Amino acid sequence: MEKTYDLTIFGATGFTGKFIVAEVLKTAPKAFPGQQLRVAVAGRSRERLEQLVASLPSTENPSGIQPVILVADVKDEASMRAMCRASKTVIAAAGPFRFLGEAVVLACIHEKTHYVDITGEPEFFERMAFKYHEQAKEAQVSIVNVCGFDSIPADMGVLYTKQQLEKTHDALPSTIEMFFKLHVAGSAGVAAHYATYESAVHGFGSAGLLRQLRKAANRPSVPKIGPTLPVNPKPHWVHKVAAYTVPFFFADPSVIRLSQQLVLQDKDLATVQSPPVQFSAYICIPTFKVLAMMIFASTMFGTLARYEWGRNLLLKHPRLFTMGMFGHEGPSSKQLAETSFSETFFAKGYSRALRESVGGEEGLKKVEPDVAIVTSVSGPEPGYVATPKMVVQACYTLLKQKEKVPNGVLTPAVAFARTDLIERLQEQGIVFSTVQEASR
């Protein structure tokens, strides 16, 4: 069936959705030279969509794209099906996804429309993979979750790091430790929008559901190559990153694990990625004072999020429980300009010579890796500057290289392992680099 629109942004009037629309208008001419990308914006309020389209600055729209308005509501299946029926790809930006995301995924599968989203909610994206992976394969559709800051830098960063070990140094990857840093260059501080906070509250509140889901999914355990990677669950100082660290408590570890489980579980994906790797992740905190504040806030947040009354309290007072970081107005342009991120990956693996000398993977359990490499993924403010860049380039990759993207409900590293997504991200200022070449 001929599709009317190349790309539809669902949730376009939301805080992040507006940034995604602007990113499409700005980057489409270079991504599709000589072609007028057919773009639609979708949501439940025609009035808000009309206001959005009327407010788009012509200076940031060099190709003169005029987005078409589609009214679609997750409570109205017919409207969702109509939106997807007309669209080659959908960028889903409306959250919390555990409440609003499944209807979009289902409509895309039914109407054979490819999909990317910006969720960072493990209970949602693991549930979508569990319920709809086979349906999406049968429909020959790619449903790719977590294509924003959660979790393209981490998921594609692990893939990139493994590739450097394998292709550049002929080493079998064993372990990767990731350290995330948020950099603030000025005095304006850091801020984020309420919608991100709302998703986090419900995400922490669904921890019990996530445990039940994982038990039901019964995914294969990720095999360990070499000795077990030690994980320090307590706050501690790490000299190699010159910071205090705490375990990374957002979606990235869940995404990396699911990427490797999907490849192990689905024989059709077996050639997409290299062998699995042990992974751990930490958040870097610059001073002890900030560490103490973060431990207090996260403990309070995690405790309250377990109970409905606690979640209601958290949602009612976002500034109080995040020390002013989250609010309905979101970050200012100055805050966005002065914030950036980096993720550093410390990886180890086994040289071919060592692998042959110990007689294969079973023998590696008794010896330490003999190859080490350090890589990095860095970019601008992660939530509202980098995320639109990442999800838009993921969508462009689906439009231009679908033959290289498997079908099913996928993570970025599984979906885009054979594409040029990393090169596209590099052009947009999301930098993948080798910090330290392999040492032995």
Order of alpha helices (4+ residues) and beta strands (2+ residues): beta-alpha-beta-alpha-beta-alpha-beta-alpha-beta-alpha-beta-alpha-beta-beta-alpha-alpha-beta-beta-alpha-beta-alpha-alpha-alpha-beta-alpha-beta-alpha-alpha-beta-alpha-beta-alpha-alpha-beta
